[in-house]
């Protein structure tokens, strides 16, 4: 039996491989994906296509070596929390950053229905300016 923890671990494993399609697999068709206010991609995106276009494709186009190194997953059943560190170099400025991050995943019937990101957006903003 696949657990919610396994589903989110598989998302991060796909991210580590650079497998965008694999990262989107667990998202429900109407997922509400929220990037924190102050983050370069801030907003709430509905559905995997909006997440792909407004978050992951932009990160891929605008950053070198961008990583979300998630080192701990906290299993709360239908809520999974990922803790780790973002890092990368913004192509346009050549500036790098490193910031702690928390991701809160909410799942129903094995699908991600909500995602929310928490990070130090000032550290990211300083890299893009």
Backbone bond lengths (Angstrom), bond angles and torsions (degrees), N, CA, C in turn:
res aa  C-N    CA-C-N  psi(-1)  N-CA   C-N-CA  omega(-1)  CA-C   N-CA-C  phi
1 X - - - 1.450 - - 1.531 109.42 -
2 X 1.321 115.86 130.37 1.459 121.57 177.78 1.524 108.94 -84.54
3 X 1.329 115.85 129.01 1.457 120.85 179.05 1.528 110.11 -95.34
4 X 1.326 116.33 166.33 1.469 120.47 175.08 1.524 110.44 -60.17
5 X 1.328 116.48 -37.60 1.470 121.00 176.03 1.530 109.95 -57.92
6 X 1.335 117.12 -45.03 1.472 121.81 179.33 1.528 111.20 -62.72
7 X 1.324 116.59 -39.71 1.464 121.55 -179.10 1.526 110.74 -62.70
8 X 1.328 116.55 -45.30 1.472 120.22 -179.40 1.528 110.10 -72.66
9 X 1.317 118.92 -37.28 1.468 121.39 175.29 1.524 109.42 -58.39
10 X 1.343 117.19 -42.08 1.465 121.05 179.29 1.530 110.89 -63.57
11 X 1.335 117.77 -36.20 1.471 120.88 176.08 1.532 109.96 -60.13
12 X 1.339 116.46 -48.78 1.466 119.99 -178.70 1.528 111.36 -67.59
13 X 1.318 117.81 -34.93 1.465 120.32 176.30 1.526 110.26 -63.41
14 X 1.348 116.88 -40.67 1.463 120.74 176.61 1.523 110.42 -63.32
15 X 1.333 116.81 -40.34 1.463 120.67 177.04 1.522 110.83 -59.92
16 X 1.311 116.14 -44.67 1.470 120.54 179.56 1.531 111.55 -60.63
17 X 1.329 117.61 -30.94 1.475 122.44 179.45 1.527 112.14 -85.43
18 X 1.346 117.60 -9.68 1.460 120.65 -174.81 1.520 112.12 76.58
19 X 1.329 117.52 26.32 1.459 124.22 -176.53 1.529 109.56 -97.63
20 X 1.326 116.43 87.81 1.461 121.23 -176.84 1.522 111.77 -62.14
21 X 1.315 117.61 -42.96 1.460 119.40 179.08 1.528 110.62 -60.25
22 X 1.325 117.00 -41.78 1.461 121.08 177.87 1.521 112.41 -63.85
23 X 1.321 116.39 -32.99 1.467 120.30 178.59 1.525 111.24 -67.30
24 X 1.322 117.09 -31.28 1.461 121.59 -175.98 1.527 113.28 -86.61
25 X 1.325 118.04 -14.40 1.470 122.24 -175.87 1.527 113.46 -50.35
26 X 1.342 119.77 -46.42 1.473 117.45 -174.55 1.522 115.51 -78.82
27 X 1.326 118.08 -2.88 1.466 119.94 -175.10 1.527 111.28 -78.52
28 X 1.326 115.97 130.31 1.458 121.36 175.05 1.527 109.28 -66.31
29 X 1.331 117.89 154.39 1.469 120.01 179.85 1.523 113.74 -56.80
30 X 1.337 117.27 -27.26 1.458 120.98 -178.91 1.530 112.02 -113.48
31 X 1.329 117.06 26.78 1.470 121.08 179.41 1.525 110.03 -52.37
32 X 1.327 115.83 142.21 1.477 122.46 173.91 1.526 106.08 -108.00
33 X 1.322 117.12 107.74 1.461 124.41 -174.53 1.522 108.46 -108.32
34 X 1.332 117.68 115.75 1.463 121.06 -175.52 1.519 111.32 -113.84
35 X 1.330 114.80 120.13 1.452 123.07 171.48 1.526 106.43 -95.17
36 X 1.312 116.45 135.45 1.453 123.92 -170.51 1.538 113.02 -60.01
37 X 1.334 115.65 142.41 1.463 121.18 173.98 1.527 108.57 -55.32
38 X 1.328 116.21 136.77 1.459 121.50 -177.98 1.517 112.92 94.86
39 X 1.340 117.84 -19.37 1.463 122.43 176.53 1.531 107.49 -76.91
40 X 1.345 119.51 148.52 1.465 119.94 -176.95 1.529 114.49 -56.76
41 X 1.326 118.06 -24.30 1.459 121.93 -177.50 1.529 110.73 -113.81
42 X 1.327 116.17 29.85 1.465 122.77 -175.97 1.517 111.39 -54.61
43 X 1.312 114.44 142.65 1.453 121.11 176.67 1.507 110.54 141.56
44 X 1.313 114.81 175.49 1.460 121.37 175.08 1.518 107.56 -114.61
45 X 1.303 115.14 125.85 1.462 122.73 -177.31 1.520 108.17 -112.70
46 X 1.326 115.63 137.73 1.455 121.59 -177.00 1.527 108.92 -108.54
47 X 1.327 115.26 121.31 1.459 121.53 176.83 1.515 113.07 89.67
48 X 1.325 115.54 152.84 1.470 120.92 -177.97 1.529 114.49 -58.94
49 X 1.331 118.02 -34.83 1.471 119.85 -178.98 1.526 111.30 -65.02
50 X 1.348 116.97 -40.78 1.467 119.75 177.87 1.529 110.82 -67.70
51 X 1.331 117.04 -37.87 1.467 120.37 178.35 1.529 109.23 -64.05
52 X 1.315 116.79 -45.99 1.472 121.12 179.25 1.531 110.32 -56.97
53 X 1.332 116.77 -52.42 1.466 121.63 -173.54 1.526 113.15 -71.47
54 X 1.325 117.76 -40.77 1.457 121.22 -171.44 1.521 115.22 -93.82
55 X 1.328 116.70 -12.92 1.464 119.96 179.83 1.528 109.69 -121.59
56 X 1.315 116.98 -72.42 1.467 120.12 -169.10 1.523 114.19 -66.81
57 X 1.325 118.32 -42.45 1.470 118.78 179.41 1.527 111.20 -68.30
58 X 1.312 117.37 -36.02 1.467 120.10 177.88 1.525 110.77 -66.97
59 X 1.321 116.84 -43.36 1.464 119.40 177.50 1.526 109.49 -58.96
60 X 1.327 116.83 -46.51 1.459 120.72 -179.82 1.517 113.21 -60.75
61 X 1.324 116.89 -36.04 1.460 121.29 -178.14 1.529 112.76 -79.76
62 X 1.329 118.07 -29.87 1.456 121.25 -169.57 1.524 115.34 -104.47
63 X 1.352 117.56 -10.08 1.464 120.78 -174.94 1.522 111.29 -126.55
64 X 1.310 115.31 149.12 1.462 122.34 167.83 1.522 107.94 -104.35
65 X 1.311 116.02 134.21 1.455 121.12 174.19 1.512 114.69 62.25
66 X 1.337 118.00 28.08 1.462 120.38 179.88 1.522 109.40 -69.03
67 X 1.324 116.26 127.39 1.463 120.06 177.92 1.519 110.27 -134.49
68 X 1.310 113.63 150.86 1.463 122.64 169.47 1.529 104.04 -119.38
69 X 1.312 115.83 91.07 1.469 121.51 -177.40 1.526 108.25 -86.28
70 X 1.314 116.39 94.08 1.458 122.28 -178.46 1.522 107.68 -88.72
71 X 1.315 115.58 117.64 1.462 121.20 -173.68 1.519 113.31 -104.73
72 X 1.329 117.05 -11.43 1.463 119.33 -179.45 1.520 109.69 -146.68
73 X 1.329 116.13 134.87 1.457 122.44 172.48 1.521 108.06 -117.37
74 X 1.308 115.82 126.56 1.457 121.88 178.77 1.524 107.31 -103.72
75 X 1.327 115.80 120.26 1.456 122.46 -174.35 1.517 110.49 -92.71
76 X 1.321 115.45 108.80 1.457 121.35 176.90 1.520 110.92 -112.11
77 X 1.327 116.42 29.99 1.465 119.75 -179.29 1.512 110.90 79.46
78 X 1.342 116.68 -105.34 1.461 120.79 178.93 1.524 112.87 -81.16
79 X 1.334 116.98 -5.78 1.462 122.61 175.83 1.522 108.16 -121.33
80 X 1.324 115.53 124.37 1.461 122.15 177.40 1.526 106.88 -118.32
81 X 1.332 116.37 134.42 1.459 121.21 178.01 1.525 108.27 -115.24
82 X 1.324 115.68 126.68 1.459 121.76 175.56 1.512 109.62 -105.04
83 X 1.333 116.18 131.69 1.468 121.81 178.36 1.516 109.06 -119.15
84 X 1.307 116.78 139.69 1.453 119.70 179.68 1.513 112.17 -179.04
85 X 1.340 114.83 -149.13 1.459 121.65 -174.90 1.519 109.99 -139.33
86 X 1.319 115.98 131.58 1.462 122.50 169.60 1.522 107.67 -88.96
87 X 1.329 116.15 148.49 1.463 120.61 170.09 1.519 108.64 -157.23
88 X 1.316 115.48 158.85 1.453 120.81 177.61 1.510 110.84 167.25
89 X 1.337 114.74 173.30 1.461 122.59 177.95 1.519 108.32 -122.04
90 X 1.332 116.23 123.17 1.457 120.86 -179.78 1.524 108.56 -74.70
91 X 1.326 116.75 123.94 1.461 121.78 -174.30 1.530 113.05 -58.93
92 X 1.321 117.28 -43.43 1.464 120.66 -173.90 1.523 113.41 -68.07
93 X 1.331 118.06 -28.02 1.467 120.71 -177.05 1.522 113.31 -110.79
94 X 1.332 116.71 -20.61 1.462 120.74 -174.58 1.519 113.10 74.46
95 X 1.333 116.95 7.43 1.478 121.47 -179.81 1.524 110.73 -89.36
96 X 1.321 114.53 142.46 1.459 121.64 179.38 1.519 110.30 -108.31
97 X 1.326 114.67 162.77 1.459 120.37 175.44 1.517 108.87 -148.31
98 X 1.324 114.12 164.03 1.458 123.14 170.61 1.519 106.70 -146.13
99 X 1.325 117.09 129.24 1.468 120.85 -177.22 1.524 109.86 -147.32
100 X 1.314 115.86 140.25 1.463 120.99 174.44 1.528 108.92 -65.77
101 X 1.335 115.31 152.30 1.461 120.58 -177.92 1.514 110.11 -144.18
102 X 1.324 114.73 148.44 1.461 122.25 169.57 1.521 107.54 -128.92
103 X 1.315 115.40 132.91 1.460 122.33 175.01 1.522 107.81 -114.71
104 X 1.319 116.73 131.69 1.459 121.06 176.04 1.529 107.99 -112.75
105 X 1.319 114.88 117.90 1.460 123.62 -178.13 1.521 109.07 -108.24
106 X 1.319 116.99 133.43 1.466 121.59 174.51 1.530 107.86 -120.87
107 X 1.322 114.48 126.93 1.456 120.47 -175.06 1.525 111.08 -120.62
108 X 1.331 114.59 147.85 1.457 123.05 172.06 1.518 107.42 -135.74
109 X 1.322 116.12 128.32 1.467 121.73 178.50 1.523 112.33 52.09
110 X 1.335 116.25 40.00 1.459 121.03 175.93 1.516 115.57 77.67
111 X 1.324 117.57 10.49 1.473 121.57 179.30 1.518 109.57 -122.96
112 X 1.332 116.18 143.77 1.460 121.22 176.67 1.527 107.87 -76.21
113 X 1.335 115.58 121.39 1.469 120.58 178.48 1.527 111.80 -105.59
114 X 1.345 116.41 -23.77 1.462 120.52 176.88 1.524 109.53 -147.22
115 X 1.333 114.36 144.89 1.455 122.30 176.05 1.518 106.90 -138.48
116 X 1.335 116.10 139.01 1.465 119.79 175.12 1.524 109.07 -139.73
117 X 1.319 115.05 135.05 1.464 123.50 -178.21 1.522 110.20 -105.12
118 X 1.343 115.32 140.97 1.460 122.20 173.81 1.522 107.84 -131.56
119 X 1.341 117.25 125.47 1.461 121.20 179.75 1.524 109.68 -157.67
120 X 1.319 116.29 168.92 1.461 121.47 176.47 1.524 107.51 -81.36
121 X 1.316 115.83 92.65 1.461 120.21 -174.22 1.526 112.69 -67.19
122 X 1.327 118.34 -23.69 1.466 120.26 178.48 1.522 111.19 -63.73
123 X 1.324 117.41 -37.19 1.461 120.46 178.48 1.526 111.08 -65.24
124 X 1.311 116.63 -38.34 1.472 120.87 178.37 1.518 109.26 -70.44
125 X 1.323 116.49 -45.61 1.474 121.21 -179.77 1.526 111.05 -57.35
126 X 1.331 117.12 -40.07 1.460 119.82 179.88 1.519 112.34 -62.91
127 X 1.328 117.21 -29.63 1.464 120.44 178.63 1.530 111.91 -74.92
128 X 1.326 117.42 -30.82 1.462 119.71 -176.87 1.528 113.41 -88.66
129 X 1.320 117.87 -9.27 1.476 120.41 -179.31 1.505 111.35 -98.32
